[in-house]
Amino acid sequence: MATRRVLIVDDEPYILHILAFKLRRAGYTALEATSSEQALAILAETTVHCIVLDVSLATPTSGFQLAERLAADPRTCRIPIIFLTARSLPQDVRRGRELQARAYITKPFSLQAVLEEVARQLDAAGQGA
C-alpha cells in the first residue's frame, strides 16, 4: 500500500518538526503546516489520510474553526482528526468531541501515544501504513 500522508498543523516549530520526524521514521509521509491557511492550501493540492491538529493556533483561524470547515467539506469530512493541544478544560474536550475528533490528546504528550493514535485511526479507516 502507498505511504499514508499525515498533516500536522501546529504553530510551535519544535512540536511540528519532532512529530514530522517521528512520523517519517514510522513510515508515514508527514506534511507540516503552521496555520489553518497553510493546512487548507496543502489539502487543496494533496490527499491526506489523517490530521494532527493543534486547537490554539496563533492565526486568525483556530484549530476548532478549521475542524468545522473540514467537516463541512465533502472532500475532507472523512479525514480523521486528532486534536493535540494544551487546552484540557472539559468544555474544550467536549467541543473537540462535538467536532467529531477521533482523539483529543493534551500537551505535554507522549510521542509514542501520538504515533499509536495515528496508526489506530489509519487502521480504523482501512489505511494502515
C-alpha positions as CSV (number, residue, x, y, z in Angstrom):
1,M,0.0,0.0,0.0
2,A,1.2,3.5,-0.7
3,T,2.6,5.6,2.1
4,R,0.0,7.3,4.2
5,R,0.1,11.1,4.4
6,V,-0.4,12.8,7.8
7,L,-0.9,16.5,8.0
8,I,0.4,18.1,11.2
9,V,-0.9,21.6,12.0
10,D,0.8,23.3,14.9
11,D,2.3,26.8,15.3
12,E,5.0,25.6,17.6
13,P,8.0,24.7,15.4
14,Y,9.6,22.3,17.8
15,I,6.4,20.2,18.1
16,L,5.8,20.4,14.4
17,H,9.3,19.2,13.5
18,I,9.6,16.5,16.1
19,L,6.2,15.0,15.2
20,A,7.1,15.1,11.5
21,F,10.4,13.4,12.2
22,K,8.9,10.6,14.3
23,L,6.0,10.1,11.7
24,R,8.5,9.8,8.9
25,R,10.6,7.3,10.9
26,A,7.4,5.3,11.4
27,G,6.9,5.1,7.6
28,Y,4.4,7.9,7.0
29,T,4.7,11.0,4.8
30,A,4.4,13.9,7.2
31,L,3.2,17.2,5.9
32,E,3.7,20.3,8.0
33,A,1.6,23.5,8.4
34,T,1.9,26.3,10.9
35,S,-1.5,27.8,10.3
36,S,-5.0,26.8,9.2
37,E,-4.4,28.7,6.0
38,Q,-1.3,26.6,5.2
39,A,-3.2,23.5,6.0
40,L,-6.1,24.4,3.6
41,A,-3.5,25.1,0.9
42,I,-2.0,21.6,1.4
43,L,-5.4,20.0,1.5
44,A,-6.3,21.7,-1.8
45,E,-3.4,20.0,-3.5
46,T,-2.8,16.8,-1.7
47,T,-4.9,13.9,-0.3
48,V,-4.1,13.3,3.4
49,H,-5.2,10.4,5.4
50,C,-5.1,11.8,9.0
51,I,-4.7,15.3,10.5
52,V,-2.9,16.0,13.8
53,L,-4.3,19.5,14.7
54,D,-3.5,22.0,17.5
55,V,-6.6,23.8,18.8
56,S,-4.8,27.0,19.8
57,L,-3.2,28.2,16.6
58,A,-1.7,31.7,16.6
59,T,-3.5,32.6,13.4
60,P,-6.9,34.1,12.7
61,T,-8.4,30.7,12.3
62,S,-8.3,28.3,15.3
63,G,-8.0,24.6,15.2
64,F,-11.6,24.2,16.1
65,Q,-12.6,26.6,13.3
66,L,-10.5,24.6,10.8
67,A,-12.1,21.3,12.0
68,E,-15.6,22.9,11.4
69,R,-14.6,23.8,7.9
70,L,-13.2,20.4,7.1
71,A,-16.3,18.7,8.5
72,A,-18.5,20.8,6.2
73,D,-16.4,19.9,3.1
74,P,-17.3,16.7,1.3
75,R,-13.7,16.3,0.2
76,T,-12.3,16.4,3.8
77,C,-15.1,15.4,6.1
78,R,-13.9,11.8,6.4
79,I,-10.3,12.6,7.3
80,P,-9.7,11.5,10.9
81,I,-8.7,14.4,13.1
82,I,-6.6,14.0,16.2
83,F,-6.5,17.2,18.4
84,L,-3.2,17.8,20.1
85,T,-3.5,20.7,22.4
86,A,-2.7,22.3,25.8
87,R,-6.4,23.1,26.2
88,S,-7.7,20.5,28.6
89,L,-10.7,22.1,30.1
90,P,-13.9,20.0,30.0
91,Q,-15.6,22.4,27.6
92,D,-12.6,22.2,25.2
93,V,-12.6,18.4,25.2
94,R,-16.4,18.5,24.7
95,R,-16.0,20.9,21.8
96,G,-13.5,18.5,20.2
97,R,-15.9,15.6,20.5
98,E,-18.7,17.8,19.0
99,L,-16.4,18.3,16.0
100,Q,-16.1,14.6,15.6
101,A,-12.4,14.5,16.6
102,R,-11.3,10.9,16.7
103,A,-8.9,11.6,19.6
104,Y,-8.1,14.5,22.0
105,I,-4.5,14.4,23.3
106,T,-3.3,17.1,25.7
107,K,0.1,18.6,26.0
108,P,2.5,17.6,27.3
109,F,2.2,14.4,25.4
110,S,4.0,11.2,24.7
111,L,5.3,11.0,21.1
112,Q,4.6,7.2,21.3
113,A,1.0,7.9,22.2
114,V,0.5,10.2,19.2
115,L,2.1,7.6,16.8
116,E,-0.1,4.9,18.2
117,E,-3.2,7.1,17.8
118,V,-2.3,7.9,14.2
119,A,-1.8,4.2,13.5
120,R,-5.1,3.4,15.2
121,Q,-7.0,5.9,13.2
122,L,-5.5,4.9,9.9
123,D,-6.2,1.2,10.7
124,A,-9.8,2.0,11.6
125,A,-10.2,3.8,8.3
126,G,-8.5,0.9,6.4
127,Q,-5.5,3.0,5.6
128,G,-2.7,1.5,7.7
129,A,0.9,2.1,6.8
